Amino acid sequence: MTVVAVRRGTGAGPALAVGGGVFVAVALALAVRAHARRAALLRRMHELTGREER
């Protein structure tokens, strides 16, 4: 994306900002999903074993 922006002469700044924003958004979505999945697995483990794991 940055190479295309530089070759078109529009500058790398906006392309890097958009690319960085997309990267941060995807990372945040994956972190939230992982946290929710871990919580669900811990709840299930507690149901099955009757104990809490830390």
CHARMM internal coordinates of N, CA and C (Angstrom, degrees):
IC EDIT
DIST 1 N 1 CA 1.4422
DIST 1 CA 1 C 1.5375
ANGL 1 N 1 CA 1 C 109.08
DIST 1 C 2 N 1.3239
ANGL 1 CA 1 C 2 N 116.35
DIHE 1 N 1 CA 1 C 2 N -41.99
DIST 2 N 2 CA 1.4586
ANGL 1 C 2 N 2 CA 119.87
DIHE 1 CA 1 C 2 N 2 CA -179.90
DIST 2 CA 2 C 1.5239
ANGL 2 N 2 CA 2 C 111.40
DIHE 1 C 2 N 2 CA 2 C -67.13
DIST 2 C 3 N 1.3282
ANGL 2 CA 2 C 3 N 116.70
DIHE 2 N 2 CA 2 C 3 N -40.61
DIST 3 N 3 CA 1.4715
ANGL 2 C 3 N 3 CA 120.73
DIHE 2 CA 2 C 3 N 3 CA 179.31
DIST 3 CA 3 C 1.5211
ANGL 3 N 3 CA 3 C 110.31
DIHE 2 C 3 N 3 CA 3 C -61.80
DIST 3 C 4 N 1.3110
ANGL 3 CA 3 C 4 N 117.47
DIHE 3 N 3 CA 3 C 4 N -42.93
DIST 4 N 4 CA 1.4709
ANGL 3 C 4 N 4 CA 120.75
DIHE 3 CA 3 C 4 N 4 CA 179.19
DIST 4 CA 4 C 1.5214
ANGL 4 N 4 CA 4 C 110.16
DIHE 3 C 4 N 4 CA 4 C -63.82
DIST 4 C 5 N 1.3366
ANGL 4 CA 4 C 5 N 117.32
DIHE 4 N 4 CA 4 C 5 N -41.83
DIST 5 N 5 CA 1.4647
ANGL 4 C 5 N 5 CA 120.03
DIHE 4 CA 4 C 5 N 5 CA -179.65
DIST 5 CA 5 C 1.5231
ANGL 5 N 5 CA 5 C 111.19
DIHE 4 C 5 N 5 CA 5 C -64.40
DIST 5 C 6 N 1.3229
ANGL 5 CA 5 C 6 N 116.94
DIHE 5 N 5 CA 5 C 6 N -41.19
DIST 6 N 6 CA 1.4677
ANGL 5 C 6 N 6 CA 120.05
DIHE 5 CA 5 C 6 N 6 CA -179.90
DIST 6 CA 6 C 1.5201
ANGL 6 N 6 CA 6 C 110.24
DIHE 5 C 6 N 6 CA 6 C -67.69
DIST 6 C 7 N 1.3152
ANGL 6 CA 6 C 7 N 117.23
DIHE 6 N 6 CA 6 C 7 N -41.72
DIST 7 N 7 CA 1.4718
ANGL 6 C 7 N 7 CA 120.09
DIHE 6 CA 6 C 7 N 7 CA 179.72
DIST 7 CA 7 C 1.5257
ANGL 7 N 7 CA 7 C 111.57
DIHE 6 C 7 N 7 CA 7 C -65.69
DIST 7 C 8 N 1.3203
ANGL 7 CA 7 C 8 N 117.70
DIHE 7 N 7 CA 7 C 8 N -30.45
DIST 8 N 8 CA 1.4618
ANGL 7 C 8 N 8 CA 120.88
DIHE 7 CA 7 C 8 N 8 CA 178.38
DIST 8 CA 8 C 1.5262
ANGL 8 N 8 CA 8 C 110.87
DIHE 7 C 8 N 8 CA 8 C -80.84
DIST 8 C 9 N 1.3179
ANGL 8 CA 8 C 9 N 117.37
DIHE 8 N 8 CA 8 C 9 N -14.04
DIST 9 N 9 CA 1.4452
ANGL 8 C 9 N 9 CA 120.67
DIHE 8 CA 8 C 9 N 9 CA 178.42
DIST 9 CA 9 C 1.5132
ANGL 9 N 9 CA 9 C 113.69
DIHE 8 C 9 N 9 CA 9 C 86.55
DIST 9 C 10 N 1.3203
ANGL 9 CA 9 C 10 N 118.80
DIHE 9 N 9 CA 9 C 10 N 14.02
DIST 10 N 10 CA 1.4645
ANGL 9 C 10 N 10 CA 120.97
DIHE 9 CA 9 C 10 N 10 CA -178.46
DIST 10 CA 10 C 1.5218
ANGL 10 N 10 CA 10 C 112.43
DIHE 9 C 10 N 10 CA 10 C -90.52
DIST 10 C 11 N 1.3108
ANGL 10 CA 10 C 11 N 117.85
DIHE 10 N 10 CA 10 C 11 N -6.54
DIST 11 N 11 CA 1.4535
ANGL 10 C 11 N 11 CA 121.14
DIHE 10 CA 10 C 11 N 11 CA 178.08
DIST 11 CA 11 C 1.5199
ANGL 11 N 11 CA 11 C 111.85
DIHE 10 C 11 N 11 CA 11 C 94.02
DIST 11 C 12 N 1.3160
ANGL 11 CA 11 C 12 N 114.89
DIHE 11 N 11 CA 11 C 12 N 155.16
DIST 12 N 12 CA 1.4619
ANGL 11 C 12 N 12 CA 120.71
DIHE 11 CA 11 C 12 N 12 CA -176.29
DIST 12 CA 12 C 1.5248
ANGL 12 N 12 CA 12 C 112.11
DIHE 11 C 12 N 12 CA 12 C -88.43
DIST 12 C 13 N 1.3157
ANGL 12 CA 12 C 13 N 118.27
DIHE 12 N 12 CA 12 C 13 N -20.56
DIST 13 N 13 CA 1.4635
ANGL 12 C 13 N 13 CA 121.72
DIHE 12 CA 12 C 13 N 13 CA -175.52
DIST 13 CA 13 C 1.5151
ANGL 13 N 13 CA 13 C 114.61
DIHE 12 C 13 N 13 CA 13 C -55.34
DIST 13 C 14 N 1.3334
ANGL 13 CA 13 C 14 N 118.01
DIHE 13 N 13 CA 13 C 14 N -57.57
DIST 14 N 14 CA 1.4687
ANGL 13 C 14 N 14 CA 118.86
DIHE 13 CA 13 C 14 N 14 CA -179.93
DIST 14 CA 14 C 1.5302
ANGL 14 N 14 CA 14 C 112.98
DIHE 13 C 14 N 14 CA 14 C -61.05
DIST 14 C 15 N 1.3262
ANGL 14 CA 14 C 15 N 116.88
DIHE 14 N 14 CA 14 C 15 N -38.72
DIST 15 N 15 CA 1.4660
ANGL 14 C 15 N 15 CA 120.31
DIHE 14 CA 14 C 15 N 15 CA 179.98
DIST 15 CA 15 C 1.5244
ANGL 15 N 15 CA 15 C 110.55
DIHE 14 C 15 N 15 CA 15 C -64.36
DIST 15 C 16 N 1.3293
ANGL 15 CA 15 C 16 N 116.44
DIHE 15 N 15 CA 15 C 16 N -42.22
DIST 16 N 16 CA 1.4630
ANGL 15 C 16 N 16 CA 119.67
DIHE 15 CA 15 C 16 N 16 CA 178.78
DIST 16 CA 16 C 1.5242
ANGL 16 N 16 CA 16 C 111.26
DIHE 15 C 16 N 16 CA 16 C -67.23
DIST 16 C 17 N 1.3126
ANGL 16 CA 16 C 17 N 117.25
DIHE 16 N 16 CA 16 C 17 N -37.14
DIST 17 N 17 CA 1.4633
ANGL 16 C 17 N 17 CA 120.67
DIHE 16 CA 16 C 17 N 17 CA 179.02
DIST 17 CA 17 C 1.5251
ANGL 17 N 17 CA 17 C 110.83
DIHE 16 C 17 N 17 CA 17 C -64.91
DIST 17 C 18 N 1.3197
ANGL 17 CA 17 C 18 N 116.92
DIHE 17 N 17 CA 17 C 18 N -44.33
DIST 18 N 18 CA 1.4676
ANGL 17 C 18 N 18 CA 120.46
DIHE 17 CA 17 C 18 N 18 CA 179.01
DIST 18 CA 18 C 1.5200
ANGL 18 N 18 CA 18 C 110.23
DIHE 17 C 18 N 18 CA 18 C -66.05
DIST 18 C 19 N 1.3301
ANGL 18 CA 18 C 19 N 116.86
DIHE 18 N 18 CA 18 C 19 N -45.77
DIST 19 N 19 CA 1.4614
ANGL 18 C 19 N 19 CA 120.77
DIHE 18 CA 18 C 19 N 19 CA 179.14
DIST 19 CA 19 C 1.5209
ANGL 19 N 19 CA 19 C 111.78
DIHE 18 C 19 N 19 CA 19 C -60.98
DIST 19 C 20 N 1.3301
ANGL 19 CA 19 C 20 N 116.47
DIHE 19 N 19 CA 19 C 20 N -41.72
DIST 20 N 20 CA 1.4603
ANGL 19 C 20 N 20 CA 120.57
DIHE 19 CA 19 C 20 N 20 CA 177.77
DIST 20 CA 20 C 1.5178
ANGL 20 N 20 CA 20 C 111.98
DIHE 19 C 20 N 20 CA 20 C -65.63
DIST 20 C 21 N 1.3139
ANGL 20 CA 20 C 21 N 116.20
DIHE 20 N 20 CA 20 C 21 N -39.91
DIST 21 N 21 CA 1.4654
ANGL 20 C 21 N 21 CA 120.25
DIHE 20 CA 20 C 21 N 21 CA 178.57
DIST 21 CA 21 C 1.5198
ANGL 21 N 21 CA 21 C 111.82
DIHE 20 C 21 N 21 CA 21 C -63.92
DIST 21 C 22 N 1.3230
ANGL 21 CA 21 C 22 N 116.33
DIHE 21 N 21 CA 21 C 22 N -40.82
DIST 22 N 22 CA 1.4644
ANGL 21 C 22 N 22 CA 120.33
DIHE 21 CA 21 C 22 N 22 CA 178.01
DIST 22 CA 22 C 1.5223
ANGL 22 N 22 CA 22 C 109.68
DIHE 21 C 22 N 22 CA 22 C -64.72
DIST 22 C 23 N 1.3210
ANGL 22 CA 22 C 23 N 116.84
DIHE 22 N 22 CA 22 C 23 N -43.70
DIST 23 N 23 CA 1.4669
ANGL 22 C 23 N 23 CA 121.36
DIHE 22 CA 22 C 23 N 23 CA 179.40
DIST 23 CA 23 C 1.5235
ANGL 23 N 23 CA 23 C 110.98
DIHE 22 C 23 N 23 CA 23 C -59.42
DIST 23 C 24 N 1.3191
ANGL 23 CA 23 C 24 N 117.06
DIHE 23 N 23 CA 23 C 24 N -46.21
DIST 24 N 24 CA 1.4667
ANGL 23 C 24 N 24 CA 121.25
DIHE 23 CA 23 C 24 N 24 CA -179.93
DIST 24 CA 24 C 1.5276
ANGL 24 N 24 CA 24 C 110.94
DIHE 23 C 24 N 24 CA 24 C -64.68
DIST 24 C 25 N 1.3264
ANGL 24 CA 24 C 25 N 117.80
DIHE 24 N 24 CA 24 C 25 N -41.36
DIST 25 N 25 CA 1.4585
ANGL 24 C 25 N 25 CA 121.39
DIHE 24 CA 24 C 25 N 25 CA 179.87
DIST 25 CA 25 C 1.5280
ANGL 25 N 25 CA 25 C 111.32
DIHE 24 C 25 N 25 CA 25 C -63.31
DIST 25 C 26 N 1.3209
ANGL 25 CA 25 C 26 N 117.10
DIHE 25 N 25 CA 25 C 26 N -42.82
DIST 26 N 26 CA 1.4668
ANGL 25 C 26 N 26 CA 120.63
DIHE 25 CA 25 C 26 N 26 CA 179.27
DIST 26 CA 26 C 1.5230
ANGL 26 N 26 CA 26 C 110.11
DIHE 25 C 26 N 26 CA 26 C -66.65
DIST 26 C 27 N 1.3225
ANGL 26 CA 26 C 27 N 117.48
DIHE 26 N 26 CA 26 C 27 N -42.83
DIST 27 N 27 CA 1.4660
ANGL 26 C 27 N 27 CA 120.92
DIHE 26 CA 26 C 27 N 27 CA 178.92
DIST 27 CA 27 C 1.5256
ANGL 27 N 27 CA 27 C 110.89
DIHE 26 C 27 N 27 CA 27 C -61.76
DIST 27 C 28 N 1.3163
ANGL 27 CA 27 C 28 N 117.07
DIHE 27 N 27 CA 27 C 28 N -41.47
DIST 28 N 28 CA 1.4682
ANGL 27 C 28 N 28 CA 120.68
DIHE 27 CA 27 C 28 N 28 CA 178.76
DIST 28 CA 28 C 1.5252
ANGL 28 N 28 CA 28 C 111.18
DIHE 27 C 28 N 28 CA 28 C -64.93
DIST 28 C 29 N 1.3209
ANGL 28 CA 28 C 29 N 116.93
DIHE 28 N 28 CA 28 C 29 N -43.58
DIST 29 N 29 CA 1.4635
ANGL 28 C 29 N 29 CA 120.60
DIHE 28 CA 28 C 29 N 29 CA 178.92
DIST 29 CA 29 C 1.5286
ANGL 29 N 29 CA 29 C 111.02
DIHE 28 C 29 N 29 CA 29 C -61.78
DIST 29 C 30 N 1.3246
ANGL 29 CA 29 C 30 N 117.40
DIHE 29 N 29 CA 29 C 30 N -42.26
DIST 30 N 30 CA 1.4669
ANGL 29 C 30 N 30 CA 120.69
DIHE 29 CA 29 C 30 N 30 CA 178.96
DIST 30 CA 30 C 1.5243
ANGL 30 N 30 CA 30 C 111.53
DIHE 29 C 30 N 30 CA 30 C -66.80
DIST 30 C 31 N 1.3216
ANGL 30 CA 30 C 31 N 117.75
DIHE 30 N 30 CA 30 C 31 N -38.13
DIST 31 N 31 CA 1.4656
ANGL 30 C 31 N 31 CA 120.71
DIHE 30 CA 30 C 31 N 31 CA 178.82
DIST 31 CA 31 C 1.5212
ANGL 31 N 31 CA 31 C 111.08
DIHE 30 C 31 N 31 CA 31 C -65.97
DIST 31 C 32 N 1.3187
ANGL 31 CA 31 C 32 N 117.16
DIHE 31 N 31 CA 31 C 32 N -42.34
DIST 32 N 32 CA 1.4694
ANGL 31 C 32 N 32 CA 120.72
DIHE 31 CA 31 C 32 N 32 CA 178.50
DIST 32 CA 32 C 1.5255
ANGL 32 N 32 CA 32 C 110.17
DIHE 31 C 32 N 32 CA 32 C -64.35
DIST 32 C 33 N 1.3184
ANGL 32 CA 32 C 33 N 116.19
DIHE 32 N 32 CA 32 C 33 N -42.95
DIST 33 N 33 CA 1.4646
ANGL 32 C 33 N 33 CA 120.66
DIHE 32 CA 32 C 33 N 33 CA 179.12
DIST 33 CA 33 C 1.5287
ANGL 33 N 33 CA 33 C 111.33
DIHE 32 C 33 N 33 CA 33 C -63.55
DIST 33 C 34 N 1.3205
ANGL 33 CA 33 C 34 N 117.22
DIHE 33 N 33 CA 33 C 34 N -42.47
DIST 34 N 34 CA 1.4648
ANGL 33 C 34 N 34 CA 120.84
DIHE 33 CA 33 C 34 N 34 CA 179.09
DIST 34 CA 34 C 1.5240
ANGL 34 N 34 CA 34 C 111.35
DIHE 33 C 34 N 34 CA 34 C -64.46
DIST 34 C 35 N 1.3199
ANGL 34 CA 34 C 35 N 116.26
DIHE 34 N 34 CA 34 C 35 N -41.20
DIST 35 N 35 CA 1.4626
ANGL 34 C 35 N 35 CA 120.33
DIHE 34 CA 34 C 35 N 35 CA 179.22
DIST 35 CA 35 C 1.5328
ANGL 35 N 35 CA 35 C 110.71
DIHE 34 C 35 N 35 CA 35 C -63.20
DIST 35 C 36 N 1.3173
ANGL 35 CA 35 C 36 N 117.00
DIHE 35 N 35 CA 35 C 36 N -43.70
DIST 36 N 36 CA 1.4638
ANGL 35 C 36 N 36 CA 121.02
DIHE 35 CA 35 C 36 N 36 CA 179.28
DIST 36 CA 36 C 1.5220
ANGL 36 N 36 CA 36 C 111.02
DIHE 35 C 36 N 36 CA 36 C -65.34
DIST 36 C 37 N 1.3166
ANGL 36 CA 36 C 37 N 116.94
DIHE 36 N 36 CA 36 C 37 N -40.65
DIST 37 N 37 CA 1.4678
ANGL 36 C 37 N 37 CA 120.82
DIHE 36 CA 36 C 37 N 37 CA 179.62
DIST 37 CA 37 C 1.5293
ANGL 37 N 37 CA 37 C 110.71
DIHE 36 C 37 N 37 CA 37 C -65.82
DIST 37 C 38 N 1.3286
ANGL 37 CA 37 C 38 N 117.31
DIHE 37 N 37 CA 37 C 38 N -41.87
DIST 38 N 38 CA 1.4635
ANGL 37 C 38 N 38 CA 120.90
DIHE 37 CA 37 C 38 N 38 CA 178.31
DIST 38 CA 38 C 1.5251
ANGL 38 N 38 CA 38 C 110.61
DIHE 37 C 38 N 38 CA 38 C -62.49
DIST 38 C 39 N 1.3240
ANGL 38 CA 38 C 39 N 116.55
DIHE 38 N 38 CA 38 C 39 N -43.39
DIST 39 N 39 CA 1.4654
ANGL 38 C 39 N 39 CA 120.30
DIHE 38 CA 38 C 39 N 39 CA 179.03
DIST 39 CA 39 C 1.5242
ANGL 39 N 39 CA 39 C 110.88
DIHE 38 C 39 N 39 CA 39 C -61.50
DIST 39 C 40 N 1.3307
ANGL 39 CA 39 C 40 N 116.83
DIHE 39 N 39 CA 39 C 40 N -41.02
DIST 40 N 40 CA 1.4616
ANGL 39 C 40 N 40 CA 120.64
DIHE 39 CA 39 C 40 N 40 CA 179.11
DIST 40 CA 40 C 1.5247
ANGL 40 N 40 CA 40 C 110.85
DIHE 39 C 40 N 40 CA 40 C -65.08
DIST 40 C 41 N 1.3237
ANGL 40 CA 40 C 41 N 116.54
DIHE 40 N 40 CA 40 C 41 N -41.14
DIST 41 N 41 CA 1.4617
ANGL 40 C 41 N 41 CA 119.86
DIHE 40 CA 40 C 41 N 41 CA 179.06
DIST 41 CA 41 C 1.5258
ANGL 41 N 41 CA 41 C 111.64
DIHE 40 C 41 N 41 CA 41 C -66.59
DIST 41 C 42 N 1.3223
ANGL 41 CA 41 C 42 N 116.92
DIHE 41 N 41 CA 41 C 42 N -39.46
DIST 42 N 42 CA 1.4682
ANGL 41 C 42 N 42 CA 119.57
DIHE 41 CA 41 C 42 N 42 CA 177.71
DIST 42 CA 42 C 1.5267
ANGL 42 N 42 CA 42 C 111.23
DIHE 41 C 42 N 42 CA 42 C -65.68
DIST 42 C 43 N 1.3357
ANGL 42 CA 42 C 43 N 117.01
DIHE 42 N 42 CA 42 C 43 N -39.87
DIST 43 N 43 CA 1.4748
ANGL 42 C 43 N 43 CA 119.79
DIHE 42 CA 42 C 43 N 43 CA 175.70
DIST 43 CA 43 C 1.5202
ANGL 43 N 43 CA 43 C 110.82
DIHE 42 C 43 N 43 CA 43 C -61.25
DIST 43 C 44 N 1.3203
ANGL 43 CA 43 C 44 N 116.60
DIHE 43 N 43 CA 43 C 44 N -43.14
DIST 44 N 44 CA 1.4669
ANGL 43 C 44 N 44 CA 120.93
DIHE 43 CA 43 C 44 N 44 CA -179.76
DIST 44 CA 44 C 1.5245
ANGL 44 N 44 CA 44 C 110.75
DIHE 43 C 44 N 44 CA 44 C -65.30
DIST 44 C 45 N 1.3312
ANGL 44 CA 44 C 45 N 117.38
DIHE 44 N 44 CA 44 C 45 N -41.50
DIST 45 N 45 CA 1.4562
ANGL 44 C 45 N 45 CA 120.58
DIHE 44 CA 44 C 45 N 45 CA 178.25
DIST 45 CA 45 C 1.5308
ANGL 45 N 45 CA 45 C 110.19
DIHE 44 C 45 N 45 CA 45 C -61.33
DIST 45 C 46 N 1.3208
ANGL 45 CA 45 C 46 N 115.65
DIHE 45 N 45 CA 45 C 46 N -41.18
DIST 46 N 46 CA 1.4603
ANGL 45 C 46 N 46 CA 119.86
DIHE 45 CA 45 C 46 N 46 CA 179.04
DIST 46 CA 46 C 1.5318
ANGL 46 N 46 CA 46 C 110.96
DIHE 45 C 46 N 46 CA 46 C -63.53
DIST 46 C 47 N 1.3330
ANGL 46 CA 46 C 47 N 116.25
DIHE 46 N 46 CA 46 C 47 N -40.36
DIST 47 N 47 CA 1.4645
ANGL 46 C 47 N 47 CA 120.39
DIHE 46 CA 46 C 47 N 47 CA 177.24
DIST 47 CA 47 C 1.5285
ANGL 47 N 47 CA 47 C 111.54
DIHE 46 C 47 N 47 CA 47 C -62.12
DIST 47 C 48 N 1.3003
ANGL 47 CA 47 C 48 N 116.39
DIHE 47 N 47 CA 47 C 48 N -41.13
DIST 48 N 48 CA 1.4588
ANGL 47 C 48 N 48 CA 120.79
DIHE 47 CA 47 C 48 N 48 CA -174.57
DIST 48 CA 48 C 1.5318
ANGL 48 N 48 CA 48 C 113.21
DIHE 47 C 48 N 48 CA 48 C -79.43
DIST 48 C 49 N 1.3156
ANGL 48 CA 48 C 49 N 117.46
DIHE 48 N 48 CA 48 C 49 N -34.03
DIST 49 N 49 CA 1.4647
ANGL 48 C 49 N 49 CA 119.98
DIHE 48 CA 48 C 49 N 49 CA -175.00
DIST 49 CA 49 C 1.5146
ANGL 49 N 49 CA 49 C 113.35
DIHE 48 C 49 N 49 CA 49 C -104.21
DIST 49 C 50 N 1.3153
ANGL 49 CA 49 C 50 N 116.47
DIHE 49 N 49 CA 49 C 50 N -21.04
DIST 50 N 50 CA 1.4557
ANGL 49 C 50 N 50 CA 119.62
DIHE 49 CA 49 C 50 N 50 CA -178.20
DIST 50 CA 50 C 1.5186
ANGL 50 N 50 CA 50 C 113.12
DIHE 49 C 50 N 50 CA 50 C 75.39
DIST 50 C 51 N 1.3110
ANGL 50 CA 50 C 51 N 116.70
DIHE 50 N 50 CA 50 C 51 N 17.71
DIST 51 N 51 CA 1.4707
ANGL 50 C 51 N 51 CA 120.64
DIHE 50 CA 50 C 51 N 51 CA 177.90
DIST 51 CA 51 C 1.5229
ANGL 51 N 51 CA 51 C 109.19
DIHE 50 C 51 N 51 CA 51 C -136.44
DIST 51 C 52 N 1.3290
ANGL 51 CA 51 C 52 N 113.81
DIHE 51 N 51 CA 51 C 52 N 161.87
DIST 52 N 52 CA 1.4674
ANGL 51 C 52 N 52 CA 119.00
DIHE 51 CA 51 C 52 N 52 CA 177.97
DIST 52 CA 52 C 1.5082
ANGL 52 N 52 CA 52 C 109.45
DIHE 51 C 52 N 52 CA 52 C -103.20
DIST 52 C 53 N 1.3135
ANGL 52 CA 52 C 53 N 116.40
DIHE 52 N 52 CA 52 C 53 N 138.11
DIST 53 N 53 CA 1.4540
ANGL 52 C 53 N 53 CA 123.21
DIHE 52 CA 52 C 53 N 53 CA 178.19
DIST 53 CA 53 C 1.5220
ANGL 53 N 53 CA 53 C 107.63
DIHE 52 C 53 N 53 CA 53 C -111.46
DIST 53 C 54 N 1.3227
ANGL 53 CA 53 C 54 N 116.36
DIHE 53 N 53 CA 53 C 54 N 137.47
DIST 54 N 54 CA 1.4654
ANGL 53 C 54 N 54 CA 119.00
DIHE 53 CA 53 C 54 N 54 CA 178.58
DIST 54 CA 54 C 1.4762
ANGL 54 N 54 CA 54 C 111.59
DIHE 53 C 54 N 54 CA 54 C -104.49
END
COOR INIT
IC SEED 1 N 1 CA 1 C
IC BUILD
